[in-house]
């Protein structure tokens, strides 16, 4: 939990839904461009359980909470606001104001925010397989990304819990990190060619279904219990989660979504710089790029924020031009003009 700013009553240039790396970097770009911006942060980042952010140049190993705290401070330094809250509704206004777009965002506590542009940076929700004892180790002994957590679990006894055909590639990536790897098929198909490739790399395959994950009194994972009663000792389990973009409160925007192959997840559809088919709405980070790490999400947020500022600059110029044009004088009524036939008479 962090200190929260007051929700402004006036219409702001941009509202950012989501206070992770993508949302904060988008807000930073907007605030540095002297745009009024409000970040609505639910305070539930995807990587909250992780010990550190990895693979981020210059900040490798930094605790996620510290990264976000620093990011919030930087946004506030340029006049941006960070509001703690849950969005229950976001929708376009029924009409434009002076030809420009408007959006209304409603929070769970009844607060309302009006904005000209909207950046959705809600991130995603990881869904783990329903295996007894698995979820409580998420982010520590249960990992999903070899680039985020691989170095920290190197040279340990790792088990890969298959969830789809894509788990085969997952296993090969984790094989780079340890010589002791077991692949639990969990009913997924594994053809003979793949089995041969696994055997060549020294990856043991277990086809017996998994019943539970077991752990010691210390809380560390000790192994996997199979349905036949056998225990396979493991210290770390890797699993590719189902990844679903967080959509709570956003249905009113009508943003298009798309499924990943093999049922691996669902995300918002975006174009260049996070643009969407809904005018005035951008999406950045894991809500649209499910595989993006912190650095990529932050970069996408920055690009979206710059694109939003450019769009606002165009709208501001159009409004200024319309205001500067003199009103057309009303034409005075008078006698009808003579036609050519009248002049010839």
C-alpha positions in Angstrom: 0.0 0.0 0.0 1.3 3.5 -0.8 0.1 7.0 -0.2 -2.6 8.1 -2.5 -3.3 11.4 -4.1 -6.7 13.0 -4.3 -8.9 12.3 -7.4 -9.2 15.6 -9.4 -12.6 17.0 -10.2 -11.5 18.6 -13.4 -11.0 16.7 -16.7 -7.4 15.6 -17.1 -5.5 15.0 -20.3 -4.9 11.3 -19.6 -5.9 8.6 -17.2 -3.7 5.5 -16.8 -5.4 2.4 -15.5 -2.6 0.3 -13.9 0.4 1.3 -11.9 3.0 -1.2 -13.0 6.0 -0.5 -15.2 4.0 0.1 -18.4 1.5 2.4 -16.7 4.0 4.4 -14.7 6.4 4.9 -17.7 3.5 6.0 -19.9 2.4 8.5 -17.2 6.0 9.7 -16.8 6.2 10.6 -20.5 2.9 12.4 -20.4 3.7 14.3 -17.2 7.1 15.4 -18.6 5.2 16.8 -21.6 3.2 18.9 -19.1 0.1 16.8 -19.5 -2.2 16.4 -16.5 -2.2 12.7 -15.8 -3.7 10.4 -13.2 -2.6 6.8 -12.6 -5.2 4.5 -11.0 -3.3 1.8 -9.2 -4.9 -1.3 -7.7 -1.7 -2.1 -5.8 -1.6 -5.8 -7.0 1.3 -6.1 -9.4 1.9 -9.4 -11.2 5.5 -9.7 -9.9 4.7 -8.9 -6.2 5.8 -12.4 -5.1 9.2 -12.2 -6.8 12.3 -11.3 -4.8 13.8 -9.1 -7.6 13.4 -7.8 -11.1 15.9 -9.5 -13.4 17.1 -8.8 -16.9 16.5 -5.1 -16.6 19.8 -3.3 -17.4 21.1 -1.2 -14.5 18.4 -2.4 -12.1 18.9 -6.2 -12.1 17.9 -7.7 -8.8 16.0 -4.6 -7.6 12.9 -5.6 -5.5 9.7 -5.0 -7.5 8.2 -2.9 -4.7 11.2 -0.6 -4.8 11.0 -0.2 -8.5 7.3 0.8 -8.3 7.9 3.2 -5.4 10.7 5.0 -7.3 8.5 5.1 -10.4 5.6 6.7 -8.5 7.9 9.3 -7.0 9.2 10.2 -10.5 5.7 10.6 -11.9 4.7 12.8 -9.0 7.9 14.9 -9.5 6.5 16.1 -12.8 3.0 16.8 -11.4 1.3 13.4 -12.1 -1.0 11.9 -9.6 -1.2 8.4 -8.3 -4.6 7.3 -7.0 -5.1 4.0 -5.1 -8.3 2.3 -6.3 -10.1 -0.3 -8.3 -11.8 0.6 -11.6 -15.3 -0.8 -11.9 -16.3 1.1 -15.0 -14.5 2.8 -17.9 -16.4 4.1 -20.9 -16.4 6.8 -23.6 -18.6 9.8 -22.8 -21.9 10.0 -24.7 -20.7 13.1 -26.6 -17.5 14.9 -27.4 -16.6 18.3 -25.9 -15.7 20.9 -28.4 -15.1 18.0 -30.9 -12.6 16.2 -28.5 -13.0 12.8 -26.9 -13.9 12.2 -23.2 -13.9 9.2 -21.0 -15.4 8.5 -17.6 -13.7 6.2 -15.1 -15.6 5.1 -12.0 -13.8 3.6 -9.0 -15.1 1.1 -6.4 -15.2 3.8 -3.7 -17.6 5.9 -5.9 -15.0 8.3 -7.1 -15.2 9.4 -10.7 -12.5 10.7 -13.1 -13.0 12.3 -16.5 -10.1 12.2 -19.0 -9.5 13.1 -22.7 -7.3 10.0 -23.4 -6.9 6.6 -21.7 -4.0 4.2 -21.3 -4.9 0.7 -20.2 -1.9 -0.9 -18.5 -3.7 -3.4 -16.3 -1.2 -6.3 -16.8 -2.3 -9.9 -16.7 -3.4 -12.6 -14.3 -1.5 -15.9 -14.1 -3.6 -19.0 -13.8 -1.7 -22.0 -12.4 -2.7 -25.7 -12.9 -5.0 -27.0 -10.2 -2.4 -29.1 -8.4 -2.5 -29.4 -4.6 0.3 -27.5 -3.0 1.4 -25.6 -6.1 0.0 -22.1 -5.7 1.6 -21.3 -2.3 5.1 -21.6 -3.8 4.3 -19.2 -6.7 7.1 -16.7 -7.3 9.7 -18.6 -5.2 10.1 -22.4 -5.8 7.4 -22.3 -8.5 8.6 -20.2 -11.5 7.5 -19.6 -15.0 10.1 -17.6 -16.8 13.7 -18.8 -17.4 14.9 -15.3 -18.0 13.2 -13.8 -14.9 14.2 -16.6 -12.5 16.5 -19.0 -14.3 19.9 -17.8 -12.9 18.5 -18.0 -9.3 17.5 -21.7 -9.7 20.5 -22.8 -11.7 22.0 -26.2 -11.0 19.1 -27.3 -8.9 16.7 -30.3 -9.4 14.0 -28.7 -11.6 10.7 -30.2 -12.7 8.7 -28.9 -15.6 4.9 -29.3 -15.3 3.6 -29.5 -18.8 0.4 -27.6 -19.6 0.4 -27.6 -23.4 2.6 -28.4 -26.4 4.5 -25.2 -25.8 5.9 -26.7 -22.5 8.3 -28.7 -24.7 10.2 -25.5 -25.6 9.9 -24.4 -21.9 11.7 -27.5 -20.9 14.6 -26.9 -23.3 15.1 -23.4 -22.0 15.3 -24.7 -18.4 17.6 -27.5 -19.5 20.1 -24.7 -20.2 20.1 -23.9 -16.5 20.5 -27.4 -15.0 21.6 -30.9 -15.8 18.9 -32.4 -13.5 15.6 -31.8 -15.3 12.4 -33.9 -15.1 9.5 -33.3 -17.5 6.0 -34.3 -16.2 3.8 -34.7 -19.2 0.5 -34.4 -17.2 -1.5 -36.0 -20.0 -0.1 -33.8 -22.8 1.0 -35.4 -26.0 4.7 -36.1 -26.4 5.7 -37.7 -29.8 8.6 -40.0 -30.3 10.8 -37.4 -31.9 10.4 -35.1 -28.9 11.1 -37.9 -26.5 14.3 -38.7 -28.5 15.4 -35.0 -28.3 14.7 -35.0 -24.5 16.7 -38.2 -24.1 19.6 -36.7 -26.0 19.6 -33.8 -23.6 19.3 -36.0 -20.5 15.8 -34.9 -19.7 13.8 -37.6 -17.9 10.1 -37.9 -18.8 7.4 -38.9 -16.3 4.1 -39.8 -17.8 2.3 -40.8 -14.5 -0.1 -38.0 -13.5 0.9 -35.5 -10.8 -1.2 -35.6 -7.6 0.4 -33.0 -5.4 3.4 -30.8 -4.7 5.1 -31.6 -1.4 7.1 -29.4 0.8 9.2 -29.5 4.0 8.4 -27.7 7.3 10.7 -24.9 6.2 8.3 -24.3 3.3 10.7 -25.4 0.6 9.5 -27.8 -2.1 10.8 -31.3 -1.6 9.2 -33.0 -4.6 6.2 -34.1 -6.7 3.9 -36.9 -5.5 2.4 -38.9 -8.4 -0.9 -40.7 -8.5 0.7 -44.0 -8.1 2.2 -42.9 -4.8 5.7 -42.4 -6.1 7.6 -39.3 -5.0 10.0 -37.5 -7.4 12.4 -35.3 -5.5 12.5 -31.7 -6.9 13.6 -28.4 -5.5 12.0 -26.1 -8.1 9.0 -26.5 -10.4 8.6 -24.6 -13.7 5.2 -24.1 -15.2 4.0 -22.0 -18.1 0.9 -20.3 -16.7 -2.3 -19.5 -18.5 -2.1 -15.7 -19.0 -5.2 -13.6 -19.2 -5.2 -9.8 -19.6 -6.9 -8.1 -16.7 -10.2 -6.7 -17.9 -12.0 -5.9 -14.7 -14.2 -2.8 -15.3 -13.1 -2.3 -18.9 -15.9 -4.0 -20.9 -17.6 -0.7 -21.5 -14.7 0.4 -23.7 -15.4 -2.4 -26.2 -11.7 -3.2 -26.7 -11.1 -6.2 -29.1 -9.4 -9.2 -27.6 -7.6 -12.2 -29.0 -6.8 -15.8 -27.8 -3.3 -17.2 -27.9 -2.7 -20.5 -29.6 -3.2 -23.7 -27.6 -5.4 -21.9 -25.1 -2.4 -20.3 -23.4 -4.1 -17.0 -22.7 -6.1 -14.0 -23.9 -4.9 -10.4 -24.5 -6.0 -7.0 -25.9 -5.4 -6.4 -29.6 -3.2 -3.4 -30.4 -1.4 -1.7 -33.2 1.6 0.6 -33.4 2.5 2.2 -30.1 -0.4 0.5 -28.3 -3.1 2.1 -30.4 -6.5 0.3 -30.5 -9.6 0.3 -32.7 -11.3 2.5 -30.0 -10.3 6.2 -30.6 -8.5 7.7 -27.7 -7.6 4.4 -26.0 -4.1 2.9 -25.9 -3.0 -0.4 -24.3 0.6 -1.2 -23.1 2.5 -3.9 -21.2 1.3 -7.4 -20.4 -2.3 -6.5 -21.1 -1.4 -6.7 -24.8 2.0 -8.4 -24.8 1.7 -11.3 -22.5 5.3 -12.3 -22.7 6.8 -8.9 -22.1 9.3 -8.6 -19.2 9.5 -5.4 -17.0 11.9 -3.6 -19.4 9.7 -4.3 -22.5 6.6 -3.3 -20.6 8.1 0.0 -19.5 9.3 0.7 -23.0 5.9 0.0 -24.4 4.3 2.3 -21.9 6.8 5.1 -22.7 6.0 4.7 -26.5 2.2 4.8 -25.8 2.6 7.9 -23.6 4.5 9.7 -26.3 1.9 8.7 -28.9 -0.9 9.9 -26.7 0.8 13.3 -26.2 1.2 13.7 -29.9 -2.5 12.9 -30.4 -3.4 15.5 -27.7 -1.2 18.1 -29.4 -3.0 17.6 -32.6 -6.4 17.9 -30.9 -5.2 21.1 -29.1 -4.1 22.6 -32.3 -7.4 21.8 -34.1 -9.3 23.4 -31.2 -7.1 26.5 -31.2 -7.5 26.8 -35.0 -11.2 26.6 -34.8 -11.3 29.2 -32.1 -9.1 31.6 -34.1 -11.2 31.5 -37.2 -13.5 34.5 -37.4 -17.2 33.7 -37.5 -18.7 33.9 -41.0 -20.8 37.1 -41.3 -24.5 36.6 -41.9 -25.5 37.4 -45.5 -27.9 40.4 -45.6 -31.2 39.9 -47.4 -31.9 42.2 -50.3 -33.7 42.5 -53.6 -33.2 39.5 -55.9 -30.3 39.9 -58.2 -30.9 40.3 -61.9 -30.5 37.3 -64.1 -28.9 37.5 -67.5 -32.3 37.4 -69.1 -33.4 40.5 -67.1 -30.3 42.4 -68.1 -31.1 41.7 -71.8 -34.5 43.1 -71.6 
